Each structure stands twice: as C-alpha cells, then as structure tokens.
Amino acid sequence: MPHVALPREILPADGRFGCGPSKIRPEQLAALSAAGAEILGTSHRQAPVKNLVRDVRSGLADLLRLPEGYEIIVGNGGSTAFWDAAAFGLIERRAQNLVFGEFGGKFAAAAAAPWLEAPDVRKAEPGTSASAEAVAGVDVYAWPHNETSTGVATQIARVQGDDGALTVIDATSAAGGIDFAVTEADVYYFAPQKNLGSDGGLWFAAVSPAAIERIERIAASGRYIPEFLSLKNALDNSRLQQTLNTPALTTLVLLDAQLRWILDNGGLAWANARTSESSNALYSWAEASAVATPFVAAAADRSPVVVTIDFDESVDAAALAASLRSNGIVDTEPYRKLGRNQLRVATFTSIDPEDVRQLIRCIDFTLENS
C-alpha cells in the first residue's frame, strides 16, 4: 500500500492514538510549565512536593469515589514494580491469575515466586476474557480491568464464596476511563500514563481495609521483602504524603492537572461516557465495513478505551498504519506480540471523540485511494 496524502479537512486536530504513553493535553503541559519553577529540582520531603502528593491522592480518592477506610497509596516504579511488590507483600500463599493477554500474564509470572504456592492460572485466548472461580487456598484473585494488548475489558466483581480473599485489579489502562464500583476490589492499582494522561515512574493503588490489614500482617511476619518493593513502606510513606525515594515530579504534576480536568467535567461517569462515545464509533464502523471487524467478538468484552480492529487479507494493516503515520496520525499499530493484521487505537479520556471520527474518515480515505 503506497502512502496516501490525506486532505487537511479530514485530519484529526490531534493525531496521537497510542496505547502506550498516552496523549497529554496542552493544558497539562501548561500546568507543568507553571509548576516547574516551584518544584522541579526541590526536595521531595518539603511542603511544595508533599502538598502535590496530597492533592494527587485526594484527587484520585474523589475520582474513584473511595468509601471510608479505603486509601490511596503510591510507590516508586510502575505496574511491573507493583507485580513484584504484590508477590512479596500482598499474596499470602497462592494467587489465582486470569490471563487473557500480555499484562495479565506478567502478573501471573510474578505470582509464581518461589516462596509462594504455584498460582492457579486461568487462561483465555486473546480477544476473549477469563472468569475467576473460588478455589480453596487462594487468597488473591487477580486480573486486568482492561487488557491493553488485546482490547478486552472485564467486569469488576468479587469472587462469590471466598470472602477471606482479596480481589486485586490491574487498572493501568482502565483507571480514569472506565466506570466501576471500587468497593468490588480490595486493590485497584495502576500506572498513570493512559487515561490519566501522565508519565511513568510511579504506581498508585486504591486499597481496602482488608488489603491494608494483609499488607501490615505480611510485613510483620518475618518474610523477606526488599525495601523498594515493600507495600508497607509505600503505605507508611503515602500517609506522610511522600514516596520512599524521590518521586517522578513531572508525573505528579501532569496527573494532578488531568484529575482536576476530569473531576471538573463530571468525574468517572463523564470519562466513561466520553471513552464509550469514541470506542463505539470505531466498533460501529468496523461492524459495517466490508474489510474490517472488531477483534473482540463478544460485545460485552469490548474495551471502551483500547479498540482492536482486524482486517482481512486484502488490506495490509501495517502499511495502513504507516500511511496514517506519514500524515501525522501515529501509534495505531497493533500490540507487537499479538502478531495480527490489525490496528489498535486508544480511545483514552484525553482523546477527543471528534478526532476519533476524523480518524475513521482518514482510514476510509486511505483504503479507497490506495
């Protein structure tokens, strides 16, 4: 497929549709510029940075509608660090891990630590979801709210019949873009570089009283836990409005600005409506197309924030993505390890639904003129 020059009038105002680091709004960059002189290069143990950590924790608590007893904790590193931290300080004996994509599989690998019993891994084919089931001896049930690699979203609900276990949800590509009831989870953890429009270097988690009790009990049990991966350290430092080591200040400033924007517009319900409008436009287009189809067959499993679209063999999706890229529409390539002839499009909260509709016009124009 040759590169097709797209008419200016159908181009999105912003051509960033990546599922990795997400689009950052100009208003967030302005906030970073304004705050930079005050906090960048200053001590994270002093009031300006600690106040920022407090504001972010408060904003996340408001966004997720935390009930009494739940807390927001923050730690250094991203979701990868949290998986290892959970293996050290959250799983008591054995986890059940649902795996239906790349990221669920990574937590399952961390849960196979030698001091734990082998995890009960429930696998489903990419493009479908798996279900948790009560099993004796399992004390953590873990799965992604949204599988970034495949575009599958799940329902968040506690496992019936196992009241003593914790429900632990990977929310990196869901937090701030998919509405849910936080009381159905004990740990809802995420890095903030997707719907929350920020950068890397930190993880956040909404934790229930039961999860806090588990963290403190395991920390006091004598189990070896590296200081950097200690959830007890993260809990204690978060209550002091700080992190164990110097936090990523740019990440905090961008996140704070994004939280204010989402909350000012109506919070999680508003964000969910916005991402659903964008994703539904793409799914409807694919269902009506002669050459495309949603990769996730079951409508109930389709993500509102990550849309994966398969193309038949008459279309070279990699060439299509390259042609779009030549016009400034970037990062629509599929997840590299999935190996499918498809596009993957983020419909995160920052992405304007009108830009998604323009993207559809650009795809149609490219297909018609190649």
Buried (B, 14 or more C-beta within 10 A) or exposed (E): BEBBEBEEEBBBEBBBBBBEBBBBBEBBEEBBEEBEEEBEEEEBEEEEBBEBBBBBBBBBBBBBBBEEEBBBBBBBBBBBBBBBBBBBBBBBEBBBBBBBBBBBBBBBBBBBBEEBBEBBBBBBEBBBBBEBBEBEEBBBBBBBBBBBBBBBBBEBEBBEEBEEBBBBBBBBBBBBBBBBEBEEBBBBBBBBBBBBBBBBBBBBBBBBEBBBEBBBEBBEEEEEBEEBBBBBBBBBBBEEBBBBEEBBBBBBBBBBBBBBBBBEEEBBEBBBBBBBBBBBBBBEBBEEBEEBBBBBEEEEBBBBBBBBBBBEEEBBBBBBBBBBBBBEBBBBBBBEEBEBBBBBBBBBBBBBBEBBBBBBBBBEBBBEEB
